[in-house]
Each structure stands twice: as C-alpha cells, then as structure tokens.
Amino acid sequence: MREEELYERVLEKMDMSREMEDEEVSELIHEVLREAGKETYLPLSEQVYLSRRLFHSFRKLDVLQELIEDESVTEIMINGVEDIFVERNGRISRADKHFTSEEKLGDVIQQIVSGTNRYVNELSPIVDARLEDGSRVNVVLKPVALNGPIMTIRRFPKEKVTMEQLIAWGSVSKEAATFLEMLVKAKYNIFVSGGTGAGKTTFLNALSDYIPKDERIITIEDNAELQIKGVPNLVRLEARNANLEGEGAVTIRDLIKSALRMRPDRIIVGEVRSDETVDMISSAMLNGHSGSMSTGHANSPADMLNRLETMMMMGIDLPLTAIQRQIASALDIIIHLGRLRDKSRKVFEIAEVLGYEDGRIQLQTLYRYQEEGMENGKIKGTLMKVKELAYRDKLLAAGYSA
C-alpha cells in the first residue's frame, strides 16, 4: 500500500478540532497500519518503517527528519521535490529520499519558518530561519527559484565545539589558541573572517569560552546560532523581519543601538553583512566596549578590511579616509579561516591591525598556516608564528607581562 494513501487515511481519522498529542497521533498511525495489514500483508519491518515515516510527516520534518537526526550530515540541500543532496565529511552526494509532492515540501517549509515567527510566500520568496537545534535554514520559493521550492539547511553539532576539540582536529595549534585566549581575556576587538562553510560561527563559539564568566555579554544575530555557555549575565537578541503589512521589522542596527543602552561589557554580532557594520565599528568597538567580536565573509584579512569599508559606506556618509581610520582604530585582530582541498577547516592566518598609514589600513601577519605535504589523504601543515604582537597595551592592562 502506498505511503500517500496511508497518510490520507490517518488524516481522515485525525480530530482537527483540537491539538492532538504525539502519543495520540502515534496510536492513530498504528491503528491505520493494523487496518491496512488486514487488506494487504505488511511485514513487521515495513510496518515499523511506515510508522516512523508517517509520524515524521505529521509531527516532524517528513523525509528530512532522518537526515536531521544523522549527526554525520552537515548540510542538507533540497532542490525542489525530487532532488535532495547532503554533505558528509565535506563531500556532497544525492540522498535516496524525496518529497511526495510540492505541497508537502511547502508544508515543511512553512512549519520551519513559522517556528521562528517569520513568513515566506510568492510575494516575499526569500527568508532565513533556523531549526530548534540552531541549524541555519535558507528558503527561496517560486517564482525566484525556477526549480523550487529550494531549502538549504546548515547543521551545527548538538554539542558546542570547544577550542580543545579544534586543536585535536588540527584546525588551530595549541600555541595559537593560548595566544588567542590572552587576546580575548584582554579585550582585543576581534573579527573572524572566511568563506562559506569555513567554520566562522563554530570558531566564534569556541573563542567565546575564553570570555570571563563575570562579564555581561549581549549577542546579536539574524538567526540565533551562537552557543555561549556558562555566562550567567547573557542577553541574546535576534533580528525580526517585517510582517505581511511591511511593519514591525527589527534590524541588526536596531539591536546594536539598543544593546548599547543595556550596559554590556561585550557585544558579539554573529555576522555583519551590510550597513550594521557602522554600528558595530563606530558605536560598539569605538564606544568603550572593548572585547567585542563578530564574523564576516571574506577571502583574506585584507579582503575583510575592504569589505568592512564597503559595508560602512553603505550606512554612513563619510569620506573613505575617515571610515578607514575608524576601522583601524576599532579593530585589533582578524582571524581568517578556510577549507583545504581535503575539506578540512583550518585557521589560515591571524593578523594584527596596525593602524592607518599611506592611504590604507596596515596589517601584519602574526600566524600563518603552512602546508607540509600529504599523509593518508590528509593535508599536513602547521600554523606558524611569523611575528610578535605589536600593540600590547591591552595585554599589559589585563595583567599579562610584556
């Protein structure tokens, strides 16, 4: 018997006048399967499979639920009804699953989006959302997505990745991690840069473990993904899109401005993408909130500076020279991440912002990743120390020796 027919039978028996508990739905499914078994022989293994699939259809994320529960899957890409691809260990493959209809895929999308108080439709066909476990979701619908609906889910580990784990995986050296710990505790302003999938949010999470637990931290994100643990005085803020009438939007800029009135010790912005960079640089980092951190998309530390300049120009009418001077004064350190050919994630470079001179912001590399060859299909290398930190005032003020 086809799964679609069983789904319809369960739907017919459901009491739509009230919210049914999971146990009731599960019992209803078993009842339908028992009845179907009298008409057509269903092996026990088939009954178990159909029971799970039907429950996922009514209470979970349908065919996506098993992929969501598979901890080896780091990315799920749904290209319309028929095509689902997954990423495991940095490699993409087609999943042996598909949705039964575009309507069912649409139902799953609306279930996810509504869970974060957002909406998506043909008039507003693009939205960012998240799952309950913090996984990042992007949705693009028709008519923008020609083979849509399209949904991409970036999954994060259920347990927060620590700096110790990153060291064990070879993503960063013990020496560099110890150095970064000093910088975080001494309240250096830090940006984490890198391309898509480089691990920026994961690394920012790990860095946050070094923040003293007696500080008041305010996190600001488009979608709440940061997993800061063990900090009692923690305020988490999440942006909100406008409603169907185009009202009620709360932007990252709004949240940064509000956070400044909340007496923060540090402000952490999950990622800057646009004119909110003005408030992050000028209002937070230059306004007495040292130790603030954020992430951004870039191909190198120098490229990160160029992007910050561009994004600030989108939000403030100042000469480029004035913007560059503000960035140079606000920002202390850029940590650049990337992925190697073997799909492993590494800290490629740690750079110090020296200041503004000769018409540009000056950088110096403190640590740089150096490849040393291949071993068992994996690239071997070392995050080499290149130079000493030039500006040590904050270290000295925090009680570290010169």
SULLINRA-V42337 format. One line per field, one symbol per residue. ss: DSSP state (a for helix, b for strand, c for the rest). A space follows every 50 residues. Layout:
BEGIN
ss=???
END
This chain:
BEGIN
ss=ccaaaaaaaaaaaccccccccaaaaaaaaaaaaaaaaaaccccaaaaaaa aaaaaaaaaccccaaaaaacccbbbbbbbcccbbbbbbccbbbbcccccc caaaaaaaaaaaaacccccccccccbbbbbcccccbbbbbcccccccccb bbbbccccccccaaaaaacccccaaaaaaaaaaaaccccbbbbbccccca aaaaaaaaccccccccbbbbbccccccccccccbbbbbcbcccccccccb caaaaaaaaccccccbbbbccccccaaaaaaaaaacccccccbbbbbccc aaaaaaaaaaaaaccccccaaaaaaaaaaaccbbbbbbbcccccbbbbbb bbbbbbbccbbbbbbbbbbbbbbbbccbbbbbbbbcccccccaaaaaccc cc
END
